[in-house]
Amino acid sequence: MADRLVDTLERTLAARAADGLARRRRVVEARAGARVVVDGRELVGFASNDYLGLSTDPALAEAAAAAARRWGVGAAASHLLGGHHAPHEALESDLAAWVAPCEGARAVTFSSGYLANLAIVSTLADRGTEVFADRLNHACLNDGALLARARLVRYPHRDAAALERRLAASRARRRLIATDAVFSMDGDVAPLAALLALAERHDAWLVVDDAHGFGVLGRGRGTLAEFHLASPRIVLMGTLGKAAGVAGAFVAAHPSVIEAIAQTARPCVFTTAAPPMLAETLRASLGLVRDGERRRARLARHVARFRAEADGLPWTMTGSTTPIQPLVVGGNREALDLARSLEERGLFVPAIRPPTVPDGTARLRVSFSAAHDDDDVGALLHALHEVARGWG
Ligand SMILES: Cc1ncc(COP(=O)(O)O)c(C=O)c1O
C-alpha cells in the first residue's frame, strides 16, 4: 500500500525534475563574510540576505557566547507560559523605539518572519475580511490570509490605481492591504505613501513586510523611515535573520495590535519562544545596525557600480536600487546554466525558479553585502561579461 503512495510522490518529483524545477540543498561547509565553502571549493557568495555582513561578525559571535553562558540555549516554554525572558522584553522595546511605525508603538518578537506574517494577518483578518495583496508579495503574507480564512484579492505589482479599484468594489466587513516593502525577488520598492493614503481612504489596515528594508533603508530604520511614514493603521513586520544577521522577526505597531497578537495569534501562542540568547545577541546586532552608516555606504557603492557596469548584459535587470539586483533570464534551464557558469568561475549565485518567481521569469537573484569588497564585485562583473560573450 505504502508503495503506491511512494510511487506517486516519486512521479511528482520526476515531473518537477523534467521541468528544470528539481532543487538541491547545497551544503555550506564553511562561511566567513561573503565567502562560502561548497563542495570543498571556496566561492564568493552573492545569494545571501546578509546585507550588512553581520551574520559572521566576531563581536556578535562573542555576544552570543556570553548570552548562552548567562541564559543557556533554550527558552523552555512559549511566551505566555514562562518562556518570555528579560532579553525578549528588552529587545522588543529597543525595536519598537528604533522603527517607530506610529507614536507609542510596541513590538512583539517571533522565531521567524514566516510566523510573524501568519500572526499579523490571522489576528487582523477573519472570514469577513478581504486581504488585498500585491501579486509579488512573499508567500507567507498569502498564507496568513489562508490561516485567517479571509478572501485574498491580488492586485498587479505596485499598481496603486488597480488596488484602488478593487478597494472601491469591496463589500467586505474589514479590509487589509498587505505588501512587501522591498520585493524579495525583484528588489523594487512598494509605493508605500500611496498605499497608506488608500488605507486611510478605505479604512483598511496596512501591513508592511520590511524583511529586506530593515537595517538597509531609512538609515537602518527601514523603508517606512525612508519615506517618513508613520500611522496607527500601519503594522510593520521586520525580519532579524537578514540585515540583522541573526534569526527571527518582529512586529511593531499600535500597542493594541501588539497586545492582540501576543494574546491570540496562533503562531505566537502555540510555539516555544526563541532562545533568550538570540534575543540578547539581537540587541547587540541592533547596536551595529544603528551605527551601520559605513556598512550601508559600502553596500550602496557596490549596488551603484553593479548597476552601471552590468548595463548591456543580455539578461533583464529590474528597476531596483536596493541590494537585491536580479538578472532575469527567463527559462529555468537557462537560469541554471548561468548559475553553473558563474560557479565554475568561483561565484555562488543560485538560480531562482517558479514557484518562487512567476513562470518564465527564472533569474539569478544577485544580492550584495557590506561584506563584499570591491574586488568581489569586480570579479562578478567580469564573470558575467565573459559568460555573456558566449551566451545564446
Ligand atoms: C519578504 C519576506 N517576508 C518574509 C520572509 C520570511 O522571513 P523568515 O526567513 O525570517 O521566515 C522572507 C524571507 O525569508 C521574505 O523575503
The ligand as an SDF file (V2000), in Angstrom:
LIG
                    3D

 16 16  0  0  0  0  0  0  0  0999 V2000
    9.6120   39.4250    2.0750 C   0  0  0  0  0  0  0  0  0  0  0  0
    9.8430   38.3110    3.0500 C   0  0  0  0  0  0  0  0  0  0  0  0
    8.9890   38.1610    4.0690 N   0  0  0  0  0  0  0  0  0  0  0  0
    9.1510   37.1870    4.9750 C   0  0  0  0  0  0  0  0  0  0  0  0
   10.1930   36.2970    4.8940 C   0  0  0  0  0  0  0  0  0  0  0  0
   10.2970   35.2140    5.9070 C   0  0  0  0  0  0  0  0  0  0  0  0
   11.2430   35.5450    6.8710 O   0  0  0  0  0  0  0  0  0  0  0  0
   11.9960   34.3960    7.6750 P   0  0  0  0  0  0  0  0  0  0  0  0
   13.0610   33.8740    6.7660 O   0  0  0  0  0  0  0  0  0  0  0  0
   12.5190   35.0580    8.8940 O   0  0  0  0  0  0  0  0  0  0  0  0
   10.9710   33.3340    7.9740 O   0  0  0  0  0  0  0  0  0  0  0  0
   11.1140   36.4260    3.8380 C   0  0  0  0  0  0  0  0  0  0  0  0
   12.2870   35.5580    3.6460 C   0  0  0  0  0  0  0  0  0  0  0  0
   12.5330   34.5330    4.0830 O   0  0  0  0  0  0  0  0  0  0  0  0
   10.9280   37.4480    2.9020 C   0  0  0  0  0  0  0  0  0  0  0  0
   11.7690   37.5850    1.8650 O   0  0  0  0  0  0  0  0  0  0  0  0
  1  2  1  0
  2  3  1  0
  2 15  2  0
  3  4  2  0
  4  5  1  0
  5  6  1  0
  5 12  2  0
  6  7  1  0
  7  8  1  0
  8  9  2  0
  8 10  1  0
  8 11  1  0
 12 13  1  0
 12 15  1  0
 13 14  2  0
 15 16  1  0
M  END
$$$$
